[in-house]
Amino acid sequence: MTQVLRYEKRCIGDRFIPSRLNFNLDFSSHLINNTTEKQKDVTDQDINEWSIKNYEDSVGRYIGCDYKSNRVLPFFKPQPANKRRKLDDNPWPVKPRKKPTVGAPHSILDLPNFLNLFQKNVLDWGRNNYIAAALWDSVYLWSAETSKTIPITSHNTSAIKWHPTKSELFIATPLTIKVWDMVTAKVKYSELTEVHCYYTHCTITAVDWHPFVDVRATGCNRGTLILVGDTTNKVLQSMSLASNPILAVSFSPNGRYLACSSMSPYVDIWTFPDGVPYFRVRMSCSTRGMAWHPLNHSYLCLGDVGGVMSLLNVSKMTVVTDYQPADFQPGTLPHASIYCLTFSEISGELVTSHYLHANENRPRPVAQVNVLSSFNKLVDRFDLDQNDKVMYLKWNPDGTQIATAGSDESLQLWNFLPNSKARKERKDERSEKLSQRGQVNFTDHLRFPIR
């Protein structure tokens, strides 16, 4: 019997010419198309694109091909594929969800006469699981567990803020400031606003408590930032920024820095406890969105009404990354405005409130609450039933739920994490249930369940 011997197929080639033996035309074409494709704006991305991309990556890992690292013209035979999953490069620590899971809100309550103004901060969710909201002549506390409602008389409230560890609520009006204690159900102390400010007719518009020390920082409509001791109720330091009203004040999670933004395009960072100006950042316009990363305490994310976002490394005084809409032009109406943003303490995902203005392609403005793993990567989007501005994003104590409120005078509660017990509902399934809105107010003692 004759045996046929086959020679091993080898391609020696030239040392200056890559070997085509391992050339994969399909993978190379796919890689080139992905790299040349124009990146969409996060407001124009579809929430299903992220889940499809995860599916493609899973299939690629299952068949043993990693097209992300595939070279078009390899010189040598590639090494066996690494079965360990390679995490995508993200500008901040984040563990994004694999598919959209937020869906529809599980509860909606009306906020009649909600004092929703750009220069005020009148909604907060405390560690005691009470939501505080200013409704014209009173501040109402609503329990997310028992649906109990507690009214506190306060006319024309301009700022409220829960203490990070105590059951104390700071309330500011154009004339007075007071701290209400839930344990005693009484006002702990009350004083005139002018005691804590050098200007007359001053109104506190933003406030934040230090995470560890009994100190609070308040900003007024005259551009003055003041540090006040909580136990002594005395002014520790006064810092004058500008004559513009202050929009947001926020301590870093480690308590070493204090960030402050105003109606001007500047955001100032101060050190604590010295109160020394650290550095200043210039955005495109007024910045109301401000959030510190819960894991990397030096990362500060900013979002202004021009739609520009920036991630700062405060300790190094550098810009990690920034985002600017493709059609952004200074001095013109922006494509979208950012009114607030916040990080998830559990997943590290960034939640942003975008307001897309009307233009020739969009006859009506559109409100969006987006979940991002980076400035150009959308992983989820809230299923809003209205197109009014969302001015507040507030977390519950354990970080599994988030509340949204805005100019539509409604408070919506959402299950944020994928493992939430609430089932995801689509628009056609909830249209009939949402028609019941308005029957229950925030001031009532009943909770309004969507399911």
N, C-alpha and C positions, 0 to 999 in steps of 0.2 A: 504494500500500500504506500502510495506516495504521499508524503507529508508536505504540506505547503507552509513555508515559513514566511511570515510577513515582517517586514522591517518596521521598526518603531518610527512613527511619524514625528519628525523633529523639524523645527524651524530655527536654524541658527541665526540667520539675519545678520545685520550689520550693527556694530556697537553704537552708531549714531541714528539708526532707524529702529523705532519701537517694533516689538513683535506683535503681529496681528493674530497669533494663534488663539489668544484668549479674548479676542475682541468680541464684545457683546453689543450688537447693533441696537437691540431693543432697549436695553438699559441705558445706553449712551444717549439715544434719542430722547428717552424720558427725562434724563438728567438735564439735557440741554434745554428742553422745553420748560422745565420747572425753573431753571435759573434765569431764563429770558422773560418769563411771564411777569407782567407788571403787578406789583403788590397793591391790593385793594385797600381802601380806607376801612378802618374798623367799623365805621357806621354803615358802610356798603356791603360788608361781608355777611354771608349767610351762616347761620348757626350750625348747619349741617356740614359745612366744609371741614370743620375741625374733626367731627366724628368720622367723615370719609377718609381724611388724612390718617387718622389713627388706625383705621381698618387697613389701609394700604401698607402702613408700616408693619402691622401685625402679620399680614400675608407675606411681606418681604422677609421678615425674620423667620417665619414658619418654613418657607421654602429654602432658607439658607442664603439669601441674597440681601445685601445691604446696598441699595442703589444710591444712598447718600454718599458713600465713600467709594463708589465705583469710578475708576479712572477710564477715560475714553480710550487712551492708547497705553496700556501697561507694558513696561519693559520686561517684567518677569511674571511668572505664574502667581496669581494672587494667593494670599494665605487663606486658610479656612475661615469662614465667617465667624465672628465672635457672637456667641449666643446670648451674651449678656446685653440687656437693653441699654442703649445709649440715650441719655437724657438730652433733650434739646437745650441749646444755649439760651438761657433766659436772663434778662438783666437783673432780676431780683429772685430770691429763693421762693419757689412756687411749686406746687404739685397740682397741675391742672386736671380737671375732670376729663374723662374720655368721651363723653357725649353730653348733650344738653339735658339738664334735669330740673331746672327751676320751674318752668311751666307757669301755672296760674297762681294767684294768691289764695291762701287758705282762709283769710279773714279780711273784711273791708268794713271800715267804720267811717262815718261822716264827721267832718270837722267844721261845724258851722262857725262862720266869722273867724276863720283861722288867720292869724296875723302873719301872713306869708309875704315878707318883703325881702329884697335882696340884701339889705344891710342889717337884718336881724337874724338871731339864732334862737328860735322859740320852740324847739322840739328836741327831746332827748329821751333815751331809754337807759334807765339806771340798773345797777347791779342787783337791786331788790326786785327786779322784773316789773317795775312800774314805768309806764310811759307818761311823760309830762308834756303837755301841749298848752300853748297860750291861745285862748279863744276870747278875744276882745276884752271883757271885763273880769276874767278869771283865768287862773291856771288850773287845769284839771289833771289829776293823776289817775291813770287807769291801769289796773292790775291785769297783766296778760294771763294770770293763772286763775284768779277768782272773779274777774270782771268787776271788781269793786271800783267805784269812782269816788275820788276825794276832791272837792272844789276848794281852791284857795283864792281869795279875793285879791286881784291885782289888775289895775287898769293900765291899758296900753303897754303891756310887757314888751321889753326890747331884747332880753337875753335870759336864758335859763340853762342850768347845767347841774347834773347830778355829781355828787362826790364819788370818786372812783372806788372807795372802800366803805364809806359810811352811807347811811340813809338820810343824807342832807341834800337839799336842793337850793341852789342859788337862784334868786329871782331879782331881776333889775328892771326898773321903770325909769321914765325920764326924771323923776324926782327922788326916788328912794331905791335902796338896795336892801335885801333881807335874805336870810338863810332860814329855811323851813326844815324842822326836824320831824321825821316821820315817827320816831320812837315815842316822843312826847306829844306829837300832833300839835305842836305849837311853833311859833316863830322864835328861832334861837336868838337872833338879834336883828335890829333894823336901824338903818341910819340914812341920812340924806346923801344923795349922790355927790354933791359938791364937797363933802368931807374927804373923799378919795380922789378928787381931781382939782387941778388948779383953775379950771375954767368954770364959768357959770353957765347954767343951762346945758349941762353936759349929760349925755345919755350913753350908758354902757351898751355896746352892741355885740361884744364877744367876750367869752370868759372860758377859762380852763383851770382845772385843779392840778397841782403837782402830784405825780403818782405815789410819792413816798413821804414828802414833807407837807405839813399843814400850811401850805401857801397856795394862793390862787392868783392868777394873772387876768387882768381885765383890760379891755380896750374900748375906747369911747369914740364918739362921732367927731371928736376934735383931733384925732390922731395921737392920743396919749396912751401909753402902755404902763400899767401900774402893777406892782407886786405887793400883795397885802397878806399879812399873817392871819391865819384863820383863828388861832387861839386868842391872840391879842387884838385882832381886828384893827391893826395899825399899818400905815403905809410903810413898806420897807424900802421901796425904790420907785422912782418915777422916770420914765423914759419917753421923751417926745420924739415921735417919728416924723410926722408931717401934719398938715392941716386936713388931710383926707380921712374920712371915717374908716375905722378898722373893721375888716370883714371876718377875719378868723385869727384865733390864737390857739396854739397847741404846743404842749410840752412833749419832748421825746419820751419814749417808753422807759429809758434809763434815767430820765430827769436831768440830763446834762445840758440840754439845749432847749431853747424856746423860740418857736417860729411865729411870725406875725405878718399878716398881709392886710393891705388896705385897698382903697379905691384907686390908688396909683399902681403902675405896673411893677413896683418893687416889692420883694419879699425879704424881710430882715430876719436874720438868725442871731440870737443872743445866747451867751453862756450863762449857766446857772451853777452856783448861786451868786457869782460875781456881778452879773448883769452887764457884762461888757459886750459891745457890738462885735460879733464874730465875722460875719461877711454878709453881703447883700447880693441878691439875684434879681435880674431884670427879666420879666416875662413880657409877652406881647401886649397885655392889657391887664385889667383888674383880675385878681386871682381869689376865688372863693373856695376852690377845691384844694384841700391840704390833708395829707395823711402820712403818718410814719409807718414804716414796715414793722410788723410785730416781732419778727425774728432778727432781722438786721436793723438794730436801733439807730444806725447812722444814715439809713436810707430815708429820704423825704421825697414824696411824690407831690407835684404841684400840677394843677389844671386851671387854666384861665378861661374867660368868656370868649376868647378868640379861638378856642379849640386846641390850643397848644398845651402839651403835657411835657413835663421834665422830671427826671429822676436824679436827685442829688445825693452825693456821698458827703454828708455834712462834716464828718471828722476829717476828711481829706480836702474839703472845700473844692470838690470837682463835680462835674456833670457826668453821670454814668451814661445816660442816654436821654434823648429827647425826641419828641414827636411833633411834627408840624403838618397840617393838612396840605395836600398837593396843590389846592387852589387858593392857599392862604396868601393874602396881600394886606400889608399893614394899612390901616385907614379905611378899609372897606368892610362891608358886612361879612362876617365869617360864615363858612359853610356850616359849622356847628359850634355851639357854646357848651362849656363844661361848667356846671353849677356846683357839683360836689363829687367827691370820690372817697373811697375807703378801701382798706385791705382786709381780707379775711384772716382772722387770727389762726384759723385751722389749716387752710389750704394755701394761704399766701396769694390768692387771686385778687386782682384789682377790680373793684366794682365802680363804674363811672356813670354819671348822669349826663347824657348828651341831649342837647336840644337842637335839632336840625331845622334851620330857618328855611322859609319858603323862598323858592327861586323859580327860574323858568322851567326847570325839570320837575320841581316839586311844588304844586299849587298851594299846599297847606303845610305848616310846620309839623314836625314829627318829634315826639319825645321817645328817647331810648334809655334804658338802663342796661348797660353791657357788662359782661364779665370777661376780663382779659387776663391772659397769661403773659403778655408783653404788650407794648404799645401798638403793635401791628398784628396781633393775633387774637381773634375773637373766639371764645370757647362756649359762651352761653349768652342768652338775652332774655330779659324779663318780658313776659307776655302782658304788656300794658293795654288797658282798654280805653285810654284817653291820650290826648296829645298835648296836655298841659305840662308846664315845667315841673320837674321833680327836683325840689330844693333840698331834700333831706334824705340821707341814708344812715339808718341807725341800727346797730346790732343788739340782739338780746344778750343776756349775761353769758351764756355758753357758746355764743357765736354760731349757732345752728339756724337762726332765723334773722331776717333783716326786715326793717320797716321802711317804707317809702311814703313821702308826703310832699305835696306841692300846691300849685295854684288851683287845682280842682277841688280843694277842700275835702280831701279824703285821706284816710290812713289805711295803707295796705300792708299786710303781713305776709311774708313769703318764707317757705322752707328753702334754705339755700343749699344745703349739702345734698349730695346724691343719695345718701342713706336715710333721708328724712322719711317719716312714715306717710306723709301725704302723697297721694298719687298724682301724677302729672295729668293735667286736663288741657285740652285744646280749646280754641276759641268757640267752635261750634257747640261744644259740650257745656260751656259755661255762660253762653249768651243769655239764656233764660234766667239763670241764677243771678247774674249781675243786674238784671232789670229790677231786682228788689232793693237796690241801693236807695238810701234816703229814708228807709223805714226805721232805722236804728241810728242814733247819734252817738258820738264819742262820749257825751255827757251822761248817757243812760247807764244803767247798771247791768245791761245785758250785752253779751258778746254777739257779734253778727257773723256766724259761720257761713263760709261759701259752700261747703259740702254739708 
